Amino acid sequence: MSPPSRRSFLIGSGAAVTAAWTAPTIVSAPAAAAATVPPPLPRSILDGPAAQAPIDHIVVVMMENRSFDHWLGWLATDAAYLSAGQSRYGAGFTVDGQQHQSFDGPSGPVETAHLVTLLAGGDPYRGCGHPDPGHSWGSGRVQRDSGFLATGSGNDEFATGYYLGDDLPFTSQLARRFVVCDHSHASLLGPTYPNREYLFAAQSYGNKTNALPPSTGFPGTTIWDTLSAAGVSMRSYYTDLPVLALWGSRMAPYVHPIDDYFADCAAGTLPAVSFVDPGFLTGSRTDNHPHGDIRAGERFVRDVFAAFMRSPNYSRGLAVLTYDEWGGFFDHVAPPQFVDDRASAVDADNFGQAGFRVPTVLVSPYARRGFVDHRTYDHTSILRFLEWRFLGAPAEGPGGASDWNLTSRDRNALNLGASLVTTPDLALDIDLDVAIAAPSAACAEDGGPGGLVAPVDVELPVGDKHSLEEAYDAGFFHEVGMDTAPSSLAAAWVAG
């Protein structure tokens, strides 16, 4: 194979076709900073044989419902971060983030705003009194074609708000220190279940909604099956509701309480591949899904990543922080289309249509320091890295033996490991114990004591349960035989 070029790292490339898109009005943009001549870049691990790659332990943490501009767009105007990046990587170092935009609303143009200011009279960390922004198959297409406040978008002004680095005390440190992927997209322009299905199976089985599978679980082969068949050790650690239960009771041997994750990190006994689930239930929610308090999510992310970074396994490890989908929050980059077994020329049936960008950060001693990877990824790019590392897939391209992939989507996906290098940098240079403010009480519509008054033209939901919480209420986890007792650790994450 041809090794990835330096140019491909700096300006990006991807096996994707960009969808038609009308860009929002840009209110302001960051000014370019001066840069020095950078040193040569180290060699990518993808240039060498997978068997010799210095990554033996991969941890994947998938959170909920945030877009790149809304969550990490502030990096594009962080002068110190940009200056350091330009010093290391040249004047071409940028972040494709635009937090200052304008969208047409029912009463005229609405400018994006810092949520702490926008919702100053309520709870900016939960979005109380506002609907969960639209992120269904239909509302996502409205947002793509007509904007994030268009009729049918499912949105009010909450979806045009953003956070700053200071609002994310731990995630902001990860983003500044390690690799940010600023063109990492949800696999589908749709909701939670279909996107999480792509993470494990490179398909959603034709599902466009959060409809539950039968108690036998989703059908077909997953990354759990192919890696296990190759002798690769795997575990799924859960806080309250194990996502892997959606594939039925056959997945029970892989499922472990999150307490085991912390014990395995401390002992240096993590498996080769770990997936770590946040809490999804209202009383233990740490997934960052509205109306959960993002400070509870920050506490969860801090403790999960700190445990890994203190573990003996970190020296040959990689942790991926990502989100299932954009959650209806604004983003300025056109969602691309990918090769897919269910791609269609009919937009309403096109499973090749990706969603908007999601925040994705790669944490490893082998991650380029303070780097931005502009290549076009989706959730199956994580699968592609695992398939390259353990199953004989080529580093890039759809070639190689015929039995390493799950579908055409992961076979054609770009490898998420392109920005990992062969020379480790073990200096953490972040505060693993950073203080994070206490979460507030739950929103009134979720049984809490307070909340904002909704705009008159927006119908609030009765409560705001996560799709997995609805599955819990329906008795699905009991039918599958999975334990759903929340970890005692969740009490500290959600405590006020």
Secondary structure as a PSIPRED ss2 file (coil, helix, strand):
# PSIPRED VFORMAT (PSIPRED V4.0)

   1 M C   1.000  0.000  0.000
   2 S C   1.000  0.000  0.000
   3 P C   1.000  0.000  0.000
   4 P C   1.000  0.000  0.000
   5 S C   1.000  0.000  0.000
   6 R H   0.000  1.000  0.000
   7 R H   0.000  1.000  0.000
   8 S H   0.000  1.000  0.000
   9 F H   0.000  1.000  0.000
  10 L H   0.000  1.000  0.000
  11 I H   0.000  1.000  0.000
  12 G C   1.000  0.000  0.000
  13 S C   1.000  0.000  0.000
  14 G C   1.000  0.000  0.000
  15 A C   1.000  0.000  0.000
  16 A C   1.000  0.000  0.000
  17 V E   0.000  0.000  1.000
  18 T E   0.000  0.000  1.000
  19 A C   1.000  0.000  0.000
  20 A C   1.000  0.000  0.000
  21 W C   1.000  0.000  0.000
  22 T C   1.000  0.000  0.000
  23 A C   1.000  0.000  0.000
  24 P C   1.000  0.000  0.000
  25 T E   0.000  0.000  1.000
  26 I E   0.000  0.000  1.000
  27 V C   1.000  0.000  0.000
  28 S C   1.000  0.000  0.000
  29 A C   1.000  0.000  0.000
  30 P C   1.000  0.000  0.000
  31 A C   1.000  0.000  0.000
  32 A C   1.000  0.000  0.000
  33 A C   1.000  0.000  0.000
  34 A C   1.000  0.000  0.000
  35 A C   1.000  0.000  0.000
  36 T C   1.000  0.000  0.000
  37 V C   1.000  0.000  0.000
  38 P C   1.000  0.000  0.000
  39 P C   1.000  0.000  0.000
  40 P C   1.000  0.000  0.000
  41 L C   1.000  0.000  0.000
  42 P C   1.000  0.000  0.000
  43 R C   1.000  0.000  0.000
  44 S E   0.000  0.000  1.000
  45 I H   0.000  1.000  0.000
  46 L H   0.000  1.000  0.000
  47 D H   0.000  1.000  0.000
  48 G C   1.000  0.000  0.000
  49 P C   1.000  0.000  0.000
  50 A H   0.000  1.000  0.000
  51 A H   0.000  1.000  0.000
  52 Q H   0.000  1.000  0.000
  53 A C   1.000  0.000  0.000
  54 P C   1.000  0.000  0.000
  55 I C   1.000  0.000  0.000
  56 D C   1.000  0.000  0.000
  57 H E   0.000  0.000  1.000
  58 I E   0.000  0.000  1.000
  59 V E   0.000  0.000  1.000
  60 V E   0.000  0.000  1.000
  61 V E   0.000  0.000  1.000
  62 M E   0.000  0.000  1.000
  63 M E   0.000  0.000  1.000
  64 E C   1.000  0.000  0.000
  65 N C   1.000  0.000  0.000
  66 R C   1.000  0.000  0.000
  67 S C   1.000  0.000  0.000
  68 F H   0.000  1.000  0.000
  69 D H   0.000  1.000  0.000
  70 H H   0.000  1.000  0.000
  71 W H   0.000  1.000  0.000
  72 L H   0.000  1.000  0.000
  73 G H   0.000  1.000  0.000
  74 W H   0.000  1.000  0.000
  75 L H   0.000  1.000  0.000
  76 A H   0.000  1.000  0.000
  77 T H   0.000  1.000  0.000
  78 D C   1.000  0.000  0.000
  79 A H   0.000  1.000  0.000
  80 A H   0.000  1.000  0.000
  81 Y H   0.000  1.000  0.000
  82 L H   0.000  1.000  0.000
  83 S H   0.000  1.000  0.000
  84 A H   0.000  1.000  0.000
  85 G H   0.000  1.000  0.000
  86 Q H   0.000  1.000  0.000
  87 S H   0.000  1.000  0.000
  88 R H   0.000  1.000  0.000
  89 Y H   0.000  1.000  0.000
  90 G C   1.000  0.000  0.000
  91 A C   1.000  0.000  0.000
  92 G C   1.000  0.000  0.000
  93 F C   1.000  0.000  0.000
  94 T C   1.000  0.000  0.000
  95 V C   1.000  0.000  0.000
  96 D C   1.000  0.000  0.000
  97 G C   1.000  0.000  0.000
  98 Q C   1.000  0.000  0.000
  99 Q C   1.000  0.000  0.000
 100 H C   1.000  0.000  0.000
 101 Q E   0.000  0.000  1.000
 102 S E   0.000  0.000  1.000
 103 F E   0.000  0.000  1.000
 104 D E   0.000  0.000  1.000
 105 G E   0.000  0.000  1.000
 106 P C   1.000  0.000  0.000
 107 S C   1.000  0.000  0.000
 108 G E   0.000  0.000  1.000
 109 P E   0.000  0.000  1.000
 110 V E   0.000  0.000  1.000
 111 E E   0.000  0.000  1.000
 112 T C   1.000  0.000  0.000
 113 A E   0.000  0.000  1.000
 114 H E   0.000  0.000  1.000
 115 L H   0.000  1.000  0.000
 116 V H   0.000  1.000  0.000
 117 T H   0.000  1.000  0.000
 118 L H   0.000  1.000  0.000
 119 L C   1.000  0.000  0.000
 120 A C   1.000  0.000  0.000
 121 G C   1.000  0.000  0.000
 122 G C   1.000  0.000  0.000
 123 D C   1.000  0.000  0.000
 124 P C   1.000  0.000  0.000
 125 Y C   1.000  0.000  0.000
 126 R C   1.000  0.000  0.000
 127 G C   1.000  0.000  0.000
 128 C C   1.000  0.000  0.000
 129 G C   1.000  0.000  0.000
 130 H C   1.000  0.000  0.000
 131 P C   1.000  0.000  0.000
 132 D C   1.000  0.000  0.000
 133 P C   1.000  0.000  0.000
 134 G C   1.000  0.000  0.000
 135 H C   1.000  0.000  0.000
 136 S C   1.000  0.000  0.000
 137 W H   0.000  1.000  0.000
 138 G H   0.000  1.000  0.000
 139 S H   0.000  1.000  0.000
 140 G H   0.000  1.000  0.000
 141 R H   0.000  1.000  0.000
 142 V H   0.000  1.000  0.000
 143 Q H   0.000  1.000  0.000
 144 R H   0.000  1.000  0.000
 145 D H   0.000  1.000  0.000
 146 S H   0.000  1.000  0.000
 147 G C   1.000  0.000  0.000
 148 F C   1.000  0.000  0.000
 149 L C   1.000  0.000  0.000
 150 A C   1.000  0.000  0.000
 151 T C   1.000  0.000  0.000
 152 G C   1.000  0.000  0.000
 153 S C   1.000  0.000  0.000
 154 G C   1.000  0.000  0.000
 155 N C   1.000  0.000  0.000
 156 D C   1.000  0.000  0.000
 157 E H   0.000  1.000  0.000
 158 F H   0.000  1.000  0.000
 159 A H   0.000  1.000  0.000
 160 T H   0.000  1.000  0.000
 161 G E   0.000  0.000  1.000
 162 Y E   0.000  0.000  1.000
 163 Y C   1.000  0.000  0.000
 164 L C   1.000  0.000  0.000
 165 G H   0.000  1.000  0.000
 166 D H   0.000  1.000  0.000
 167 D H   0.000  1.000  0.000
 168 L C   1.000  0.000  0.000
 169 P C   1.000  0.000  0.000
 170 F C   1.000  0.000  0.000
 171 T H   0.000  1.000  0.000
 172 S H   0.000  1.000  0.000
 173 Q H   0.000  1.000  0.000
 174 L H   0.000  1.000  0.000
 175 A H   0.000  1.000  0.000
 176 R H   0.000  1.000  0.000
 177 R H   0.000  1.000  0.000
 178 F C   1.000  0.000  0.000
 179 V E   0.000  0.000  1.000
 180 V E   0.000  0.000  1.000
 181 C E   0.000  0.000  1.000
 182 D C   1.000  0.000  0.000
 183 H C   1.000  0.000  0.000
 184 S E   0.000  0.000  1.000
 185 H E   0.000  0.000  1.000
 186 A C   1.000  0.000  0.000
 187 S C   1.000  0.000  0.000
 188 L C   1.000  0.000  0.000
 189 L C   1.000  0.000  0.000
 190 G C   1.000  0.000  0.000
 191 P C   1.000  0.000  0.000
 192 T H   0.000  1.000  0.000
 193 Y H   0.000  1.000  0.000
 194 P H   0.000  1.000  0.000
 195 N H   0.000  1.000  0.000
 196 R H   0.000  1.000  0.000
 197 E H   0.000  1.000  0.000
 198 Y H   0.000  1.000  0.000
 199 L H   0.000  1.000  0.000
 200 F H   0.000  1.000  0.000
 201 A H   0.000  1.000  0.000
 202 A C   1.000  0.000  0.000
 203 Q C   1.000  0.000  0.000
 204 S C   1.000  0.000  0.000
 205 Y C   1.000  0.000  0.000
 206 G C   1.000  0.000  0.000
 207 N C   1.000  0.000  0.000
 208 K C   1.000  0.000  0.000
 209 T C   1.000  0.000  0.000
 210 N C   1.000  0.000  0.000
 211 A C   1.000  0.000  0.000
 212 L C   1.000  0.000  0.000
 213 P C   1.000  0.000  0.000
 214 P C   1.000  0.000  0.000
 215 S C   1.000  0.000  0.000
 216 T C   1.000  0.000  0.000
 217 G C   1.000  0.000  0.000
 218 F C   1.000  0.000  0.000
 219 P C   1.000  0.000  0.000
 220 G C   1.000  0.000  0.000
 221 T C   1.000  0.000  0.000
 222 T C   1.000  0.000  0.000
 223 I H   0.000  1.000  0.000
 224 W H   0.000  1.000  0.000
 225 D H   0.000  1.000  0.000
 226 T H   0.000  1.000  0.000
 227 L H   0.000  1.000  0.000
 228 S H   0.000  1.000  0.000
 229 A H   0.000  1.000  0.000
 230 A C   1.000  0.000  0.000
 231 G C   1.000  0.000  0.000
 232 V C   1.000  0.000  0.000
 233 S C   1.000  0.000  0.000
 234 M E   0.000  0.000  1.000
 235 R E   0.000  0.000  1.000
 236 S E   0.000  0.000  1.000
 237 Y E   0.000  0.000  1.000
 238 Y E   0.000  0.000  1.000
 239 T C   1.000  0.000  0.000
 240 D C   1.000  0.000  0.000
 241 L C   1.000  0.000  0.000
 242 P C   1.000  0.000  0.000
 243 V H   0.000  1.000  0.000
 244 L H   0.000  1.000  0.000
 245 A H   0.000  1.000  0.000
 246 L H   0.000  1.000  0.000
 247 W H   0.000  1.000  0.000
 248 G C   1.000  0.000  0.000
 249 S H   0.000  1.000  0.000
 250 R H   0.000  1.000  0.000
 251 M H   0.000  1.000  0.000
 252 A H   0.000  1.000  0.000
 253 P H   0.000  1.000  0.000
 254 Y H   0.000  1.000  0.000
 255 V E   0.000  0.000  1.000
 256 H E   0.000  0.000  1.000
 257 P E   0.000  0.000  1.000
 258 I H   0.000  1.000  0.000
 259 D H   0.000  1.000  0.000
 260 D H   0.000  1.000  0.000
 261 Y H   0.000  1.000  0.000
 262 F H   0.000  1.000  0.000
 263 A H   0.000  1.000  0.000
 264 D H   0.000  1.000  0.000
 265 C H   0.000  1.000  0.000
 266 A H   0.000  1.000  0.000
 267 A H   0.000  1.000  0.000
 268 G C   1.000  0.000  0.000
 269 T C   1.000  0.000  0.000
 270 L C   1.000  0.000  0.000
 271 P C   1.000  0.000  0.000
 272 A C   1.000  0.000  0.000
 273 V E   0.000  0.000  1.000
 274 S E   0.000  0.000  1.000
 275 F E   0.000  0.000  1.000
 276 V E   0.000  0.000  1.000
 277 D C   1.000  0.000  0.000
 278 P C   1.000  0.000  0.000
 279 G C   1.000  0.000  0.000
 280 F C   1.000  0.000  0.000
 281 L C   1.000  0.000  0.000
 282 T H   0.000  1.000  0.000
 283 G H   0.000  1.000  0.000
 284 S H   0.000  1.000  0.000
 285 R C   1.000  0.000  0.000
 286 T C   1.000  0.000  0.000
 287 D C   1.000  0.000  0.000
 288 N C   1.000  0.000  0.000
 289 H C   1.000  0.000  0.000
 290 P C   1.000  0.000  0.000
 291 H C   1.000  0.000  0.000
 292 G C   1.000  0.000  0.000
 293 D C   1.000  0.000  0.000
 294 I H   0.000  1.000  0.000
 295 R H   0.000  1.000  0.000
 296 A H   0.000  1.000  0.000
 297 G H   0.000  1.000  0.000
 298 E H   0.000  1.000  0.000
 299 R H   0.000  1.000  0.000
 300 F H   0.000  1.000  0.000
 301 V H   0.000  1.000  0.000
 302 R H   0.000  1.000  0.000
 303 D H   0.000  1.000  0.000
 304 V H   0.000  1.000  0.000
 305 F H   0.000  1.000  0.000
 306 A H   0.000  1.000  0.000
 307 A H   0.000  1.000  0.000
 308 F H   0.000  1.000  0.000
 309 M H   0.000  1.000  0.000
 310 R H   0.000  1.000  0.000
 311 S C   1.000  0.000  0.000
 312 P H   0.000  1.000  0.000
 313 N H   0.000  1.000  0.000
 314 Y H   0.000  1.000  0.000
 315 S H   0.000  1.000  0.000
 316 R H   0.000  1.000  0.000
 317 G E   0.000  0.000  1.000
 318 L E   0.000  0.000  1.000
 319 A E   0.000  0.000  1.000
 320 V E   0.000  0.000  1.000
 321 L E   0.000  0.000  1.000
 322 T E   0.000  0.000  1.000
 323 Y E   0.000  0.000  1.000
 324 D C   1.000  0.000  0.000
 325 E C   1.000  0.000  0.000
 326 W C   1.000  0.000  0.000
 327 G C   1.000  0.000  0.000
 328 G C   1.000  0.000  0.000
 329 F C   1.000  0.000  0.000
 330 F C   1.000  0.000  0.000
 331 D C   1.000  0.000  0.000
 332 H C   1.000  0.000  0.000
 333 V C   1.000  0.000  0.000
 334 A C   1.000  0.000  0.000
 335 P C   1.000  0.000  0.000
 336 P E   0.000  0.000  1.000
 337 Q E   0.000  0.000  1.000
 338 F C   1.000  0.000  0.000
 339 V C   1.000  0.000  0.000
 340 D C   1.000  0.000  0.000
 341 D C   1.000  0.000  0.000
 342 R C   1.000  0.000  0.000
 343 A C   1.000  0.000  0.000
 344 S C   1.000  0.000  0.000
 345 A C   1.000  0.000  0.000
 346 V C   1.000  0.000  0.000
 347 D H   0.000  1.000  0.000
 348 A H   0.000  1.000  0.000
 349 D H   0.000  1.000  0.000
 350 N C   1.000  0.000  0.000
 351 F C   1.000  0.000  0.000
 352 G C   1.000  0.000  0.000
 353 Q E   0.000  0.000  1.000
 354 A C   1.000  0.000  0.000
 355 G C   1.000  0.000  0.000
 356 F C   1.000  0.000  0.000
 357 R E   0.000  0.000  1.000
 358 V C   1.000  0.000  0.000
 359 P C   1.000  0.000  0.000
 360 T C   1.000  0.000  0.000
 361 V E   0.000  0.000  1.000
 362 L E   0.000  0.000  1.000
 363 V E   0.000  0.000  1.000
 364 S C   1.000  0.000  0.000
 365 P C   1.000  0.000  0.000
 366 Y C   1.000  0.000  0.000
 367 A E   0.000  0.000  1.000
 368 R C   1.000  0.000  0.000
 369 R C   1.000  0.000  0.000
 370 G C   1.000  0.000  0.000
 371 F E   0.000  0.000  1.000
 372 V E   0.000  0.000  1.000
 373 D E   0.000  0.000  1.000
 374 H C   1.000  0.000  0.000
 375 R C   1.000  0.000  0.000
 376 T C   1.000  0.000  0.000
 377 Y E   0.000  0.000  1.000
 378 D C   1.000  0.000  0.000
 379 H C   1.000  0.000  0.000
 380 T H   0.000  1.000  0.000
 381 S H   0.000  1.000  0.000
 382 I H   0.000  1.000  0.000
 383 L H   0.000  1.000  0.000
 384 R H   0.000  1.000  0.000
 385 F H   0.000  1.000  0.000
 386 L H   0.000  1.000  0.000
 387 E H   0.000  1.000  0.000
 388 W H   0.000  1.000  0.000
 389 R H   0.000  1.000  0.000
 390 F H   0.000  1.000  0.000
 391 L H   0.000  1.000  0.000
 392 G C   1.000  0.000  0.000
 393 A C   1.000  0.000  0.000
 394 P C   1.000  0.000  0.000
 395 A C   1.000  0.000  0.000
 396 E C   1.000  0.000  0.000
 397 G C   1.000  0.000  0.000
 398 P C   1.000  0.000  0.000
 399 G C   1.000  0.000  0.000
 400 G C   1.000  0.000  0.000
 401 A C   1.000  0.000  0.000
 402 S C   1.000  0.000  0.000
 403 D C   1.000  0.000  0.000
 404 W C   1.000  0.000  0.000
 405 N C   1.000  0.000  0.000
 406 L C   1.000  0.000  0.000
 407 T C   1.000  0.000  0.000
 408 S H   0.000  1.000  0.000
 409 R H   0.000  1.000  0.000
 410 D H   0.000  1.000  0.000
 411 R H   0.000  1.000  0.000
 412 N H   0.000  1.000  0.000
 413 A C   1.000  0.000  0.000
 414 L C   1.000  0.000  0.000
 415 N C   1.000  0.000  0.000
 416 L H   0.000  1.000  0.000
 417 G H   0.000  1.000  0.000
 418 A H   0.000  1.000  0.000
 419 S H   0.000  1.000  0.000
 420 L E   0.000  0.000  1.000
 421 V E   0.000  0.000  1.000
 422 T C   1.000  0.000  0.000
 423 T C   1.000  0.000  0.000
 424 P C   1.000  0.000  0.000
 425 D C   1.000  0.000  0.000
 426 L C   1.000  0.000  0.000
 427 A C   1.000  0.000  0.000
 428 L C   1.000  0.000  0.000
 429 D C   1.000  0.000  0.000
 430 I C   1.000  0.000  0.000
 431 D C   1.000  0.000  0.000
 432 L C   1.000  0.000  0.000
 433 D C   1.000  0.000  0.000
 434 V C   1.000  0.000  0.000
 435 A C   1.000  0.000  0.000
 436 I C   1.000  0.000  0.000
 437 A C   1.000  0.000  0.000
 438 A C   1.000  0.000  0.000
 439 P C   1.000  0.000  0.000
 440 S C   1.000  0.000  0.000
 441 A C   1.000  0.000  0.000
 442 A C   1.000  0.000  0.000
 443 C E   0.000  0.000  1.000
 444 A H   0.000  1.000  0.000
 445 E H   0.000  1.000  0.000
 446 D H   0.000  1.000  0.000
 447 G C   1.000  0.000  0.000
 448 G C   1.000  0.000  0.000
 449 P C   1.000  0.000  0.000
 450 G E   0.000  0.000  1.000
 451 G C   1.000  0.000  0.000
 452 L C   1.000  0.000  0.000
 453 V C   1.000  0.000  0.000
 454 A C   1.000  0.000  0.000
 455 P C   1.000  0.000  0.000
 456 V C   1.000  0.000  0.000
 457 D C   1.000  0.000  0.000
 458 V C   1.000  0.000  0.000
 459 E C   1.000  0.000  0.000
 460 L C   1.000  0.000  0.000
 461 P C   1.000  0.000  0.000
 462 V C   1.000  0.000  0.000
 463 G C   1.000  0.000  0.000
 464 D C   1.000  0.000  0.000
 465 K C   1.000  0.000  0.000
 466 H C   1.000  0.000  0.000
 467 S H   0.000  1.000  0.000
 468 L H   0.000  1.000  0.000
 469 E H   0.000  1.000  0.000
 470 E H   0.000  1.000  0.000
 471 A H   0.000  1.000  0.000
 472 Y H   0.000  1.000  0.000
 473 D H   0.000  1.000  0.000
 474 A C   1.000  0.000  0.000
 475 G C   1.000  0.000  0.000
 476 F H   0.000  1.000  0.000
 477 F H   0.000  1.000  0.000
 478 H H   0.000  1.000  0.000
 479 E H   0.000  1.000  0.000
 480 V H   0.000  1.000  0.000
 481 G C   1.000  0.000  0.000
 482 M C   1.000  0.000  0.000
 483 D C   1.000  0.000  0.000
 484 T C   1.000  0.000  0.000
 485 A C   1.000  0.000  0.000
 486 P C   1.000  0.000  0.000
 487 S C   1.000  0.000  0.000
 488 S C   1.000  0.000  0.000
 489 L H   0.000  1.000  0.000
 490 A H   0.000  1.000  0.000
 491 A H   0.000  1.000  0.000
 492 A H   0.000  1.000  0.000
 493 W H   0.000  1.000  0.000
 494 V H   0.000  1.000  0.000
 495 A C   1.000  0.000  0.000
 496 G C   1.000  0.000  0.000
